[in-house]
Amino acid sequence: MTTKTYAVKGMHCASCAAIITKKLSKVEGIGKADVNLATEKAKLEFTGEAVTDEALNELLGKYGYGLVAEEPPPAAEAAAPAIDRKAAAEKARQEKEEELLAQKAKVEFALPIALMVFVLMMWDIAARSFSSVPNLPIPMELFNLISMALATWMVFRIGAPFLHGIVMFVRSGAASMDTLIGIGTLTAWLYSTIITLMPEVRALLRVPDYTYFDTTIVVIGFVLLGKYLEARSKMKTGEAIEKLIGLQAKSAIVRRGSMEIEVPLEQVRKGDLVVVRPGERIPVDGAIFEGNSSIDESMVTGEPVPVDKKSGDPVIGGTINRQGAFTFTASRVGEETVLARIIAMVEEAQGSKAPIQNIADRIAAIFVPAVLVLAALTFIVWLTVGAALMDFSTALSFGIMGMVGILVIACPCALGLATPTAIIVGIGKGAENGILIRNAQSLETLSTVDTVVFDKTGTITAGTPSLTDIAPLDNSTDDDTLLQLAASVESRSEHPLAQAIVAAAKAKKIDLLEVTGFEAKEGVGVQGAIEGKSIKVRKPGPEENSRTKIGELQQQGKTVVVLESEGAALGLIALSDTIKPEATDAVRSLHAKGVKVIMLTGDNRAAAAYMAKQAGIDEVIPEVMPQEKAARIKELQAQGRKVAMAGDGINDAPALALADVGIAMATGTDIAIESAGVTLLGGDIRKVAQSITLAKATMRVIRQNLFWAFIYNVIGIPLAAGALYPFFGIFLNPVFSGIAMASSSVSVVTNSLRLKTTRLGG
């Protein structure tokens, strides 16, 4: 099964998306079709049968739509995706801006006319309602003729896309939002033209000379304004992707022989030596070959403080070299780079659908046909029931206004935009803060999480041992002397515990002494001679483990070594994998959200409990083998918990996959995007709480959007139909229906954009 993404042309509303989805889903050879209104893209899964782009466009062309394939570059051009992605994004943005300029030109022409007519219309309504308001200074016959000329231009020139919607409906039976507006405005124009140009028809029907040219003009003007504002707002929802793409370098300086030449990024290959000067953006991923530098990696880690780098250290494409020139060996180019993978993940996630969107999709699929039926029924009811209770001319007038009002106010666009716009902004907000969300479903599930399970090593703890305690056993040796002797001997060893002891001595700026006769005994310790004295660093013997101090340290999960000089024990040194500095804040933030925190570890119960107490963790599940982690997650889920599992994304893969949401901790180039539903860059576990905050905020906005989209139609359609007229004499003028319809989509998109200002906290 293969997947292909297309840009969709001609899609303007939720019913358009529903039509395209329905037609594509019926094509033999397409297993699944996802059409996203907000991104204006279609993602198709092909089952293997040959389906050509030409055949798809021939099918959709009947309904006024088209597909443009987003072709991946040839495999041979390993680095091309980075440049192609940037060029494609720029091209797409230019097309959007050109489309927006065309819409703006229409609005700038139509809106002043609509506003002028709207003022005159309000004046006329006020004059009819209040004796204190003078009549229009223009004779009604002249006003009707001027209005007819303007309305004719607006309907057939400015409103041509709406008429095209009617043609598509007649030819194919597929109705869109343009169909509703087209039928409504054309009906009002036809009725008004007939009674203006054919007085005998007006006399025969006994209807007043009141026309709806003004309604037609104002509705089209405000609908166009709404479409323009909606399109402009939608462009802002994709700013996160644009920012990420903007981080990509355009070129690189590559060392070829004795020459340094600047080449386009697509010409950089694995193994190339790339030169980076101060202030330049690193073009691709690799490892420093020669030189030292300080690099701003905030793009990946979110940390504002530059990181010092030396020979052998990894560098990430898109980060900025703050000082010092260096040369690095390119190891990952094109789509393989960290930045390219982040962009691809965010793009895919923004185009995905949350389960909650299924409600809106099902309604949008039947919405427009239902509205057409309802509008026709409203007209019939006014002509039958209404005409029996009032004179025919009044009933006909109300019937036309009711039908036009329903067609205009019943816009499914707000419904179609409610979920995807919030998803796009929410996932983009996360990406800007180092929180990569794999898809909309993960985001929705994350908002319901009530339990977070942390793997201990590398998540709650740093994942590497460090010195925690120095305990002299006599009064003749101080802490620094003990550390100096131990570090001097251990400096010859490559054991992780030895390196931790040496690192502690260097951190305290303790000079190391010369060691002779070094010897390492596996499973026992190391020894050597310093100034003629035998120095040994060893494990405690079985008889020593009962010592109070050693036992106390071991109960805390620490590894204890004994320092001997000439066979006499001088002191103890304890080492442990330490709690990350931010762990306590992370747990506190989760507690504030009502989330229970559990630590999963292979440590013994006493050591695990000590570690958990330091971080403020609620519960510990100790002595768990790696292969048993998934079973523990399943047990928690069986208790009715919504579980998020946070681990390193590699050895925790089964547990991450089984959890309701898997959260992979990733640092720098060791990015585990494929391991879980959420990936946190930089290894900062405070982002677990931030991701939950983001998920809750996004779902809250989606629910708000859906509520207003639903309630708007539930209230607006009966008002437009005249349901309140028999009881309160209230009838919603189609003009106000147009204003309400135009504002509904804009308000949904604007509400989604509020997510950009969400404070994620710690």
C-alpha positions in Angstrom: 0.0 0.0 0.0 1.4 3.4 -1.0 0.4 6.9 0.3 0.5 10.1 -1.8 -0.3 13.7 -0.8 -2.0 16.1 -3.2 -2.8 19.8 -3.0 -6.5 20.3 -3.7 -7.7 23.1 -6.0 -11.2 24.6 -5.9 -12.0 23.5 -2.3 -13.6 26.3 -0.4 -15.9 24.7 2.3 -16.6 21.7 4.4 -19.1 20.3 1.9 -16.5 20.6 -0.8 -14.2 18.4 1.3 -17.0 16.0 1.9 -17.8 15.7 -1.8 -14.1 15.1 -2.7 -13.7 12.5 0.0 -16.8 10.7 -1.1 -15.9 10.6 -4.8 -12.3 9.6 -4.2 -13.3 6.9 -1.7 -15.4 5.2 -4.3 -12.4 4.9 -6.8 -11.2 1.4 -7.2 -7.6 1.2 -6.1 -8.0 3.8 -3.4 -8.2 2.3 0.1 -8.6 5.5 2.1 -9.0 9.2 1.3 -8.4 12.0 3.9 -9.3 15.5 2.7 -8.3 18.4 5.0 -10.1 21.7 4.5 -7.7 23.7 6.6 -4.5 22.5 4.8 -6.3 22.1 1.5 -4.6 18.8 1.0 -5.7 15.2 0.3 -3.9 12.2 1.5 -4.7 9.0 -0.5 -3.8 5.4 0.3 -3.5 3.3 -2.8 -4.1 -0.5 -2.5 -1.9 -1.4 -5.5 -4.1 -1.0 -8.5 -3.0 1.6 -11.0 -4.8 4.8 -10.5 -3.4 7.7 -12.5 -3.5 11.4 -11.5 -5.1 12.2 -14.8 -8.0 9.8 -14.0 -8.5 11.4 -10.6 -8.5 14.9 -12.1 -10.9 13.8 -14.8 -13.3 12.5 -12.1 -13.0 15.6 -9.8 -13.0 18.0 -12.7 -16.7 17.3 -13.2 -17.3 18.9 -9.8 -14.9 21.8 -10.2 -12.0 20.4 -8.2 -8.4 19.4 -9.1 -5.5 17.6 -7.5 -1.8 18.5 -7.8 0.6 15.8 -6.7 3.3 16.7 -4.2 6.0 14.5 -5.8 8.9 13.4 -3.7 12.3 14.0 -5.3 14.3 11.1 -6.9 16.1 8.9 -4.3 19.4 9.7 -6.0 19.1 13.3 -4.9 19.7 12.6 -1.3 19.7 16.2 -0.1 17.1 17.5 -2.5 14.1 17.2 -0.2 15.3 20.1 2.1 15.6 22.5 -0.9 12.5 21.1 -2.6 10.4 21.5 0.6 11.5 25.1 0.9 10.9 25.9 -2.7 7.5 24.1 -2.6 6.5 26.0 0.5 7.5 29.3 -1.1 5.6 28.4 -4.3 2.5 27.3 -2.3 2.6 30.6 -0.3 3.0 32.6 -3.5 -0.1 30.9 -4.9 -2.0 31.5 -1.8 -1.0 35.2 -1.8 -2.0 35.6 -5.4 -5.4 34.0 -4.7 -5.7 36.2 -1.6 -4.9 39.3 -3.7 -7.6 38.3 -6.3 -10.1 37.9 -3.4 -9.0 41.2 -2.0 -9.5 43.0 -5.3 -13.1 41.6 -5.5 -13.8 42.7 -1.9 -12.3 46.2 -2.4 -14.8 46.6 -5.3 -17.8 44.9 -3.8 -17.6 46.0 -0.2 -18.0 49.8 -0.6 -21.1 49.1 -2.8 -22.5 46.7 -0.3 -21.9 49.1 2.6 -23.5 52.0 0.8 -26.6 49.8 -0.1 -26.7 48.5 3.4 -26.9 52.0 4.9 -29.6 52.9 2.4 -31.5 49.7 3.2 -31.3 50.3 7.0 -32.5 53.9 6.3 -35.5 52.6 4.4 -36.3 50.0 7.1 -36.1 52.7 9.8 -38.3 55.0 7.7 -41.0 52.3 7.3 -40.8 51.6 11.1 -40.6 55.0 12.6 -42.5 58.1 11.5 -39.7 60.4 12.8 -37.2 59.0 10.2 -37.6 60.7 6.8 -38.0 58.6 3.6 -35.1 58.0 1.3 -34.3 61.1 -0.8 -34.2 58.9 -3.9 -37.5 57.9 -5.6 -38.1 54.1 -5.1 -38.4 53.5 -8.9 -34.9 55.1 -9.4 -33.5 53.3 -6.4 -34.8 50.0 -7.8 -33.3 50.6 -11.2 -29.9 51.5 -9.7 -30.0 48.6 -7.4 -30.9 46.2 -10.2 -27.9 47.3 -12.3 -25.6 46.9 -9.3 -27.1 43.6 -8.3 -26.9 42.2 -11.9 -23.1 43.1 -11.9 -22.7 41.6 -8.4 -24.5 38.3 -9.2 -23.1 37.6 -12.7 -19.7 39.1 -12.4 -18.5 39.2 -8.8 -20.7 36.3 -7.7 -19.8 34.1 -10.7 -18.3 31.3 -8.5 -21.6 31.0 -6.7 -23.4 30.6 -10.0 -20.8 28.0 -11.0 -21.8 26.1 -7.9 -25.4 25.9 -9.2 -24.2 24.6 -12.5 -22.1 21.9 -10.8 -25.1 21.0 -8.7 -27.4 20.6 -11.8 -24.8 18.7 -13.7 -23.5 16.3 -11.0 -25.9 16.6 -8.0 -23.0 17.7 -5.8 -23.9 20.8 -3.8 -21.4 23.0 -2.0 -21.5 26.2 0.0 -21.3 28.1 -3.3 -24.4 26.3 -4.4 -26.4 27.6 -1.4 -25.2 31.2 -1.9 -25.8 31.0 -5.6 -29.3 29.7 -5.4 -30.2 32.2 -2.6 -28.9 35.3 -4.4 -30.1 34.2 -7.9 -33.6 33.6 -6.5 -33.7 37.0 -4.9 -32.4 38.6 -8.1 -34.8 36.8 -10.4 -37.8 37.7 -8.3 -36.8 41.3 -8.0 -36.0 41.6 -11.7 -39.4 40.2 -12.7 -41.5 42.5 -10.5 -39.4 45.5 -11.6 -39.4 44.9 -15.4 -42.9 43.2 -15.5 -45.5 45.2 -13.7 -48.2 43.0 -15.0 -46.8 40.0 -13.2 -46.6 42.0 -10.0 -50.2 43.0 -10.4 -51.2 39.4 -11.1 -49.5 38.1 -8.0 -50.7 41.2 -6.0 -47.3 41.6 -4.5 -45.8 45.0 -3.4 -43.0 46.7 -5.4 -40.5 45.8 -2.7 -37.4 44.2 -4.2 -34.4 42.3 -2.9 -31.7 43.7 -5.0 -30.2 45.4 -2.0 -30.3 42.1 -0.1 -28.5 40.4 -3.0 -25.8 43.1 -3.2 -25.1 43.1 0.6 -25.1 39.3 0.9 -22.6 38.8 -1.8 -20.4 41.7 -0.5 -20.3 40.3 3.1 -19.9 36.7 2.0 -16.9 37.7 -0.1 -15.5 39.6 2.9 -16.0 36.6 5.1 -14.2 34.3 2.6 -11.3 36.8 2.3 -10.9 37.1 6.1 -11.2 33.3 6.5 -8.5 32.7 3.8 -6.2 35.3 5.4 -6.7 33.8 8.8 -6.1 30.3 7.6 -2.7 31.4 6.2 -1.6 32.3 9.7 -2.4 28.8 11.1 0.6 27.4 9.1 3.2 29.8 10.4 4.9 27.1 12.5 5.8 25.0 9.5 7.0 28.1 7.7 9.3 28.9 10.6 10.7 25.4 10.7 11.3 25.4 6.9 13.0 28.8 7.3 15.6 27.3 9.6 17.0 25.3 6.7 20.2 26.6 5.2 20.3 27.4 1.4 23.9 26.4 0.8 27.0 24.9 2.4 30.8 25.5 2.1 32.3 22.1 1.3 36.0 21.2 1.3 36.9 19.5 -2.0 40.6 18.7 -2.1 42.5 21.8 -1.1 39.6 24.0 -2.2 36.6 25.3 -0.2 33.6 25.9 -2.4 30.0 27.0 -1.7 27.5 24.6 -3.1 23.7 24.4 -3.0 22.4 22.3 -0.1 21.2 19.5 -2.5 24.8 18.9 -3.5 26.0 18.0 -0.1 26.7 14.3 0.3 27.4 12.0 3.2 31.0 12.1 4.1 31.6 15.6 2.8 33.7 17.9 5.0 31.6 21.0 5.6 33.1 24.3 6.8 31.0 26.5 9.2 32.0 30.0 10.1 30.8 32.1 13.1 27.2 33.2 12.8 26.4 30.7 10.0 23.6 28.2 10.1 24.8 24.6 10.1 23.5 23.0 6.8 23.2 19.3 7.6 23.8 16.8 10.5 27.2 15.5 11.3 30.1 15.3 13.7 32.9 17.9 14.2 36.1 16.9 12.4 38.3 19.7 13.6 37.8 22.9 15.6 35.8 24.0 18.6 32.6 26.1 18.8 29.6 27.2 20.8 26.4 26.3 19.0 22.9 27.6 19.6 20.7 24.5 19.6 17.5 26.1 20.9 15.8 25.1 17.6 16.0 21.5 18.9 16.4 21.6 22.6 14.6 24.8 23.5 17.5 25.8 25.7 18.7 29.4 25.1 22.2 28.8 26.3 24.7 27.8 23.5 26.4 24.4 23.9 30.2 24.1 23.7 31.3 21.6 21.0 34.6 19.9 20.3 36.0 17.4 17.9 33.8 14.3 17.7 30.7 16.0 19.1 27.5 15.9 17.0 26.0 18.9 15.3 22.5 19.4 14.0 21.4 21.0 10.7 19.5 24.2 11.2 21.3 25.2 14.5 23.5 28.3 14.6 27.2 28.5 15.1 27.7 31.3 17.5 31.5 31.5 17.7 34.5 29.7 16.4 35.0 28.2 12.9 35.0 24.4 12.5 34.8 21.6 10.0 32.4 18.7 10.4 31.7 15.5 8.5 28.3 15.3 7.0 26.5 12.1 8.2 22.8 12.8 7.5 21.5 14.9 4.6 18.1 15.7 3.0 15.2 14.0 4.5 17.5 12.2 7.0 18.4 15.3 9.0 16.8 16.0 12.3 15.2 19.2 11.1 13.7 17.5 7.9 12.3 14.7 10.0 10.7 17.2 12.4 9.2 19.2 9.5 7.8 16.0 7.9 6.3 14.9 11.2 4.7 18.2 11.9 3.3 18.4 8.4 1.8 14.9 8.7 0.4 15.6 12.1 -1.2 18.8 11.1 -2.9 17.0 8.2 -4.2 14.2 10.4 -7.7 14.0 11.9 -8.7 13.8 15.5 -11.5 11.3 16.4 -13.7 14.2 17.5 -13.7 15.5 13.9 -15.7 12.5 12.7 -18.8 14.2 14.2 -18.3 17.3 12.0 -17.4 15.2 9.0 -20.6 13.1 9.2 -22.7 16.2 9.5 -21.0 18.1 6.8 -21.5 15.2 4.3 -25.3 15.6 4.6 -25.5 19.3 5.6 -25.9 21.0 2.2 -28.5 18.7 0.7 -30.5 18.9 4.0 -30.3 22.7 3.8 -31.6 22.7 0.2 -34.6 20.6 1.2 -35.2 22.7 4.3 -35.1 26.0 2.2 -37.6 24.5 -0.3 -39.9 23.3 2.5 -39.8 26.8 4.1 -40.8 28.4 0.9 -43.7 25.9 0.4 -44.9 26.3 4.0 -45.1 30.1 3.7 -47.0 29.9 0.4 -49.5 27.4 1.8 -49.9 27.7 5.5 -48.7 31.4 5.5 -51.0 32.4 2.7 -54.0 30.9 4.6 -53.3 33.2 7.5 -52.2 36.4 5.7 -52.5 37.9 2.3 -50.6 36.1 -0.5 -48.2 38.9 -1.3 -47.0 39.0 2.3 -46.7 35.3 2.5 -44.7 35.2 -0.8 -42.4 37.9 0.4 -41.7 36.1 3.7 -41.3 32.8 1.7 -38.6 34.3 -0.5 -36.8 35.9 2.5 -37.0 32.7 4.5 -35.6 30.6 1.7 -32.8 33.0 0.8 -32.0 33.5 4.5 -31.7 29.8 5.1 -29.5 29.3 2.1 -27.2 32.2 3.1 -27.0 31.6 6.8 -26.5 27.8 6.7 -22.7 27.7 6.2 -21.0 24.4 7.0 -17.5 26.1 6.7 -17.3 26.9 10.4 -18.1 23.2 11.1 -15.4 22.1 8.7 -12.8 24.4 10.1 -13.5 23.9 13.8 -11.2 20.9 14.3 -8.4 21.1 11.7 -7.5 24.8 12.3 -7.1 24.1 16.1 -5.0 21.0 15.3 -2.8 22.9 13.0 -2.1 25.7 15.4 -1.8 23.4 18.5 0.7 21.0 16.8 2.6 24.0 15.5 2.7 25.5 18.9 4.1 22.3 20.3 6.8 22.0 17.6 8.0 25.6 18.4 8.4 24.4 22.0 10.2 21.1 21.3 7.0 19.0 21.6 6.5 16.9 18.5 3.1 15.3 18.3 2.8 12.5 15.9 -0.9 12.9 15.0 -4.2 14.5 16.0 -5.3 11.3 17.7 -2.3 11.3 20.1 -3.2 15.0 20.9 -6.8 14.2 21.7 -5.9 11.1 23.8 -3.2 13.1 25.7 -5.8 15.5 26.8 -7.6 12.7 28.7 -4.5 11.2 30.4 -4.8 10.8 34.2 -1.7 8.8 34.9 1.9 9.3 33.7 4.4 6.5 34.0 8.1 7.5 33.9 10.8 5.0 33.1 13.6 5.9 35.7 16.9 5.7 33.8 17.3 8.5 31.4 13.9 10.0 32.1 13.6 10.8 35.8 17.4 10.4 36.2 20.3 11.6 34.1 21.1 8.1 32.9 24.8 8.3 33.9 26.4 7.8 37.3 27.8 10.7 39.3 29.5 11.0 42.7 27.0 11.6 45.5 28.8 10.9 48.8 32.3 10.9 50.3 32.6 9.4 53.7 36.0 9.3 55.5 36.4 6.3 57.9 39.1 8.0 60.0 39.8 11.6 61.1 43.2 11.8 59.3 41.8 12.0 55.7 39.5 14.7 54.4 37.1 14.5 51.5 39.3 16.2 48.9 42.2 13.9 49.7 40.0 10.8 49.4 38.7 12.0 46.1 42.2 12.9 44.8 43.6 9.5 45.6 40.6 7.6 44.1 40.4 9.8 41.0 44.2 9.4 40.3 43.9 5.6 40.3 40.6 5.5 38.4 41.9 7.9 35.7 43.6 4.8 34.1 40.2 3.0 33.9 37.5 3.3 31.3 34.7 2.0 33.6 31.7 4.4 33.8 32.0 4.6 37.6 35.7 5.4 37.3 34.9 8.2 34.8 32.3 9.6 37.2 34.9 9.8 40.0 37.4 11.5 37.7 34.8 14.0 36.5 33.9 14.9 40.1 37.6 15.6 40.9 37.9 17.8 37.8 34.8 19.7 38.7 36.4 20.5 42.1 39.7 21.4 40.3 41.6 18.7 42.2 45.0 17.9 40.6 45.5 14.2 39.9 48.7 12.4 41.1 51.0 10.2 39.2 50.1 6.5 39.3 52.5 3.6 38.7 51.8 -0.2 38.5 48.2 0.3 37.6 46.1 -2.9 37.6 42.4 -3.6 37.0 40.7 -6.6 38.4 37.3 -7.2 36.7 34.5 -7.4 39.2 36.8 -6.3 42.1 38.3 -2.9 41.4 41.6 -1.1 40.5 44.8 -0.5 42.2 48.1 1.3 41.7 51.0 3.0 43.6 51.0 6.7 44.5 54.2 8.1 46.0 55.2 4.6 46.9 52.0 3.7 48.6 49.6 1.0 47.4 46.2 2.6 46.7 43.2 0.4 45.9 39.6 1.3 44.9 37.4 -1.8 45.4 33.9 -3.2 46.0 33.0 -3.8 49.6 33.4 -7.4 50.7 30.4 -9.4 51.9 31.4 -8.9 55.5 31.6 -5.1 55.0 28.1 -4.8 53.5 26.7 -5.0 57.0 28.5 -1.8 58.1 25.9 0.8 59.0 27.2 3.5 56.5 27.6 1.1 53.6 24.2 -0.5 54.1 22.6 3.0 54.5 24.0 4.2 51.2 23.1 0.9 49.4 19.5 1.2 50.6 19.4 4.5 48.7 20.3 2.7 45.5 23.8 3.9 45.5 26.9 2.0 44.4 29.6 2.1 47.1 33.4 1.7 46.7 36.1 1.4 49.4 39.3 3.4 49.2 42.3 1.6 50.7 45.9 2.7 51.4 48.4 0.0 52.3 45.5 -2.4 53.1 43.7 0.0 55.5 40.3 1.4 54.6 40.5 5.2 54.4 36.9 6.0 53.3 33.9 5.3 51.2 32.8 6.8 47.9 29.2 6.5 46.7 27.9 7.0 43.2 24.4 7.0 41.8 22.4 7.9 38.8 21.0 11.2 40.0 17.6 12.8 39.7 17.4 15.3 36.9 17.3 18.9 38.3 14.0 19.5 36.5 12.3 16.2 37.7 10.8 17.7 40.8 9.3 20.6 38.9 7.9 18.2 36.3 6.2 16.0 38.9 4.8 19.1 40.7 3.3 20.4 37.5 1.6 17.1 36.7 0.2 16.9 40.2 -1.2 20.4 39.7 -3.2 19.0 36.7 -4.5 16.1 38.8 -2.3 13.6 37.1 -0.9 10.6 39.1 2.8 10.0 38.6 4.3 6.5 38.7 7.9 5.4 38.3 8.8 2.2 36.6 12.3 0.8 37.5 14.4 -2.4 37.8 15.9 -1.1 41.1 15.0 -2.9 44.4 12.1 -1.5 46.3 14.1 0.4 48.9 16.4 2.2 46.4 13.4 3.0 44.1 11.4 4.4 47.0 14.3 6.6 48.0 14.6 8.0 44.4 10.8 8.5 44.1 10.7 10.4 47.4 13.3 12.8 46.1 11.2 13.6 43.0 7.8 13.6 44.8 6.5 10.7 42.8 3.2 9.1 44.0 3.9 5.4 43.3 6.8 3.1 42.5 6.7 -0.1 40.5 10.1 -1.6 41.3 12.2 -4.7 40.2 10.6 -4.6 36.7 12.6 -6.3 33.9 12.6 -4.4 30.5 10.4 -7.0 28.9 7.9 -6.7 31.7 7.2 -3.0 31.3 4.4 -3.4 28.8 2.6 -5.8 31.1 2.7 -3.2 33.9 1.2 -0.6 31.6 -1.6 -3.1 30.7 -2.3 -3.7 34.4 -2.8 0.1 34.9 -5.1 0.3 31.9 -7.1 -2.6 33.3 -7.8 -0.4 36.4 -9.5 2.1 34.1 -6.6 4.6 33.9 -5.7 6.6 30.8 -1.9 6.1 30.8 0.9 8.0 29.2 4.3 6.3 29.3 7.4 8.4 29.1 10.7 6.7 28.2 13.8 7.0 26.1 11.9 5.7 23.0 14.3 2.8 22.3 14.4 0.1 25.0 10.9 1.2 26.2 9.4 0.8 22.7 6.9 -2.0 23.7 5.6 -0.1 26.7 5.4 3.1 24.7 3.4 1.4 22.0 1.0 -0.2 24.5 0.3 3.0 26.5 -2.6 5.2 25.5 0.0 7.7 24.6 3.7 7.0 24.3 6.0 9.9 25.1 9.6 9.5 23.9 12.4 11.5 25.5 14.8 12.6 22.7 17.9 14.6 22.9 19.7 16.2 20.0 20.5 13.9 17.1 19.2 10.8 19.1 15.6 11.7 18.1 13.1 8.9 18.5 10.3 10.3 16.3 9.1 6.9 15.2 8.9 5.5 18.8 5.9 7.2 20.2 2.9 9.5 19.8 4.8 12.4 21.3 8.5 13.1 21.2 10.0 15.7 23.6 13.2 17.3 22.3 16.0 18.1 24.6 15.2 15.5 27.3 13.5 18.0 29.6 10.7 16.0 31.3 8.9 19.3 32.3 7.7 19.1 28.7 5.5 16.2 29.7 3.3 18.5 31.7 3.6 21.1 28.9 2.4 18.7 26.3 -0.7 17.8 28.5 -1.4 21.5 28.9 -1.2 22.0 25.1 -3.4 19.0 24.5 -6.1 20.1 26.9 -6.0 23.7 25.5 -6.3 22.4 21.9 -9.2 20.1 22.7 -10.9 22.9 24.7 -10.7 25.2 21.6 -12.0 22.4 19.4 -15.0 21.9 21.6 -15.6 25.7 21.7 -15.4 25.8 17.9 -17.8 22.9 17.4 -20.2 24.3 20.0 -20.4 27.6 18.3 -20.6 26.1 14.8 -23.5 23.8 15.9 -25.3 26.4 18.0 -25.0 29.0 15.2 -26.8 26.8 12.8 -29.3 25.4 15.3 -30.4 29.0 16.2 -29.7 30.7 12.9 -31.6 28.5 10.5 -35.0 28.7 12.4 -34.6 32.4 12.7 -33.9 32.7 9.0 -36.9 30.6 8.2 -39.2 32.9 10.2 -40.0 30.5 13.0 -40.3 33.4 15.5 -42.5 35.6 13.3 -45.9 34.0 14.3 -45.1 34.5 18.0 -43.0 37.7 18.2 -43.2 39.3 14.8 -39.4 38.8 14.4 -38.0 37.9 10.9 -34.3 37.7 10.2 -33.4 39.7 7.1 -31.2 37.7 4.7 -28.7 40.6 5.0 -28.1 39.8 8.6 -27.9 36.1 7.7 -25.0 37.0 5.3 -23.2 39.0 8.0 -23.6 36.1 10.5 -22.5 33.5 8.0 -19.4 35.6 7.1 -18.4 36.1 10.7 -18.9 32.4 11.7 -15.9 31.0 9.9 -13.7 33.9 10.8 -14.5 33.6 14.5 -13.7 29.8 14.5 -10.3 30.4 12.9 -9.6 33.4 15.2 -10.5 31.3 18.2 -8.0 28.6 17.0 -5.3 31.2 16.6 -5.6 32.0 20.3 -3.7 28.8 20.9 -0.6 30.6 19.8 -0.7 32.7 23.0 -1.2 29.7 25.3 1.3 29.6 28.2 2.5 26.0 28.5 4.2 26.6 31.9 6.8 24.3 33.4 
